[in-house]
Amino acid sequence: MNPITKTFILLAFFCLISVGISIRCYNYVCEKNCDVLEEPRAARKIVECAPNERCAVMRPYKDIGTIFRVMKSIVYCVIFLFVAVVGDHCGYQKVANNLDIGGDAQPGEMPWLVQIHLKTRTGKILENACVGSLINKRFVLTSAICAHNSFAVLSKAVLGQHDTTVKNCNNCHLQEIEIENVTSNEYVKNTRANDIALIKLKEDVTFTEYVQPVCLPIDEQLNVGEKVVSSGWGMTKTGVFANLKKKVISTITSTKDCQKTLEGIASLADTHFCTEALNENKDWMCSGDSGGPIVYLKDGRWYQQGIVSFGVGCGVGLPDVNTNVAKYLNWIKENMKVL
């Protein structure tokens, strides 16, 4: 059973208990009922609510206050279920979670991956320049180098994409949304420090099996040796851009070892971390994969630990450098309010 289904059932169970308690909390009214003397069992209910009356019983009744309490409990339950389950619905995919096989992704796998189109000054559309990740209905994370390009500007986001060769079909599950605004966090071009950007879409996306948000990381802790997944439509080993969404399995390496390996080639900021692709991968991350998410699996959900920043060549045995998203959680939350 899907983890979100289990959560929904559990919360619904407690909601039903809450509503049941509200229903049982009824008021009483004292009324005359002389028929009570003719019913032995009912006679036990005679109380001194009307001392001057020979026949009086306490009868339960549902007053307006009781009805209000019940309705309020139901409304609160619905809101609670929506916020707890739907509002926190991130990091799920319809296909089986797999950390062992790299290569072509399955349709619906990594549903948070966003293809970002750029438009040049001459009006040409660049479809394979960058990618990003959907973090909620309106915002996408990507790299700053994608957002601040000297020869092109961000044009639109394509969600639900799998095969880039299929165009204008009824069952492609594509959502194409124009980009409204973008901001970055003091990006330093020569060192790639703060290589992160936040994109605001012009309208909300519609969540489907093929379009889902990824979860933001829980903390800054990096576990060396842990498997992570990156994805995109970047350059392949054959020297052409991938038509099918690809995924690459990597492991997190220590920053110290990474810096030593890249000494004299590149320097790392404290907001960077490194990954090394497994040899078993069918492909690698390369040109066109910048801005893509680095995700890890925890308790059945996918969390974005990083953003693909840069590498030295493609598939040459050197580590890839990524932006640590956990270092920017406050920045992301604050900019979502004002962007």
Beta strands, then each sheet from edge to edge (+ up, - down):
strand 1: 27-31
strand 2: 57-61
strand 3: 103-104
strand 4: 113-120
strand 5: 125-134
strand 6: 139-142
strand 7: 152-159
strand 8: 175-184
strand 9: 197-201
strand 10: 227-232
strand 11: 246-253
strand 12: 272-277
strand 13: 293-298
strand 14: 301-310
strand 15: 320-324
sheet 1: 1+ 2-
sheet 2: 3+ 11- 10+ 13- 14+ 15- 12+
sheet 3: 4+ 5- 6+ 9- 8+ 7- 4+
end
